[in-house]
Amino acid sequence: MQWPKLCAAIEGLVPVADAEYAAICSDVRPRRLSKTEHLFTHGDVCRWVGFVNEGCLRYYLVDDKAEERVPQHYIASFLGIKPQSLSRIRKKLALEGPGS
């Protein structure tokens, strides 16, 4: 199998026949990104799907003040909790204040 990590990720979602894997893998085009390179930027038209085979990506939005913001649901997903739980934790920490 040419792309074992990709195939394992797909298999974790839905069973796929060998012929379907072959069709999927025939369309895979590897791309290596540098640490500072963006996969997508604001205004890009998404014409393909990405799969991270090695390493990681950082997802963020830039607000009106040109500050980088990570959406709360991504933080919650990384921590393995629901966004509502993260919201409650953030409120509790805000109420306790720094150094509590």
N, C-alpha and C positions, 0 to 999 in steps of 0.2 A: 504494500500500500504506500503510495507516494507521500501523502500528507497525513500521517497517523494521528497527530494531535487534533487536526481539523475534523477528521473522520470520527474520532472518539467524542468530540464535542457535539457533533451532529447526532451521533448514535445515542448520546445521553438525552436528547430531546425527542427523537423519533426513529423508529427502525428504518433502515435504508438498505435497499438491495445493492449488490456489488456493481451492477450495471449503472445504477444511479450514482454511486460513488465515483465511478469512472467518468461519468458525464460532468459531475461537479468538479472533480480534480482537473479535468481537461481545461476548465475555464480559470483555474487559479493562476494568478500572476504574482510571484513574490516581489515584495518591495521592502527595501531596508531604509529606515529613517534614522537620521542623526538625532542626537539629544535635543537639539534646538529646532528641528524641523516640525512643521505642523502637518497633520494628516488632513485636516479640513480647516478652513478659515471662514469667517463670516461672509456670507454671500455665495459660497461655493454651491454648485449643484451636485448633489450626491448621485453618482452614476454607478456605484459599486458598493460592495459590502466588505468591510475589513475584518480580519481575524488575526489576533496577536499570537504568533507562534512562540515568541521568546521576548522577554522584557515586559514592559508595561506602558500604558498611555496615561496621560493626565488630561482630564476633561475640565474645562473651565469656561466661564462666560466673562466678558469684559463689560462692566456697567457704565453708566453715564459719567462717572468720575474717573474712568480709565483704570479702575481697580479690578483685579481678577477675583471672581467669585465661583466657588464650586457649588453646584446645586445640592440642596440638602438631601434629596433622595439618593444621590450618588454616595454621599458620605455614609448614610444609613446602610446602603447596600454593602459598602466596604466593611462596615462594622458588623454586618450580619443581623441588623435590627430593622424594624419598620420605621419609616419617616416620622410617624406619630410618636414613637418612643424617643427618637432623637429630639424631637421638639419638646417633649416633656423634660428630658434631661437638660436641655439648654435653658429652659425656663427655670428649673430648679437651681442650676448653677448661677443664673443671673440674680435670683433672689438671695442666694447665700452670699454673693459678693466675693471679691478676690481674697484669697488667703484663708477662707473658712475651712 
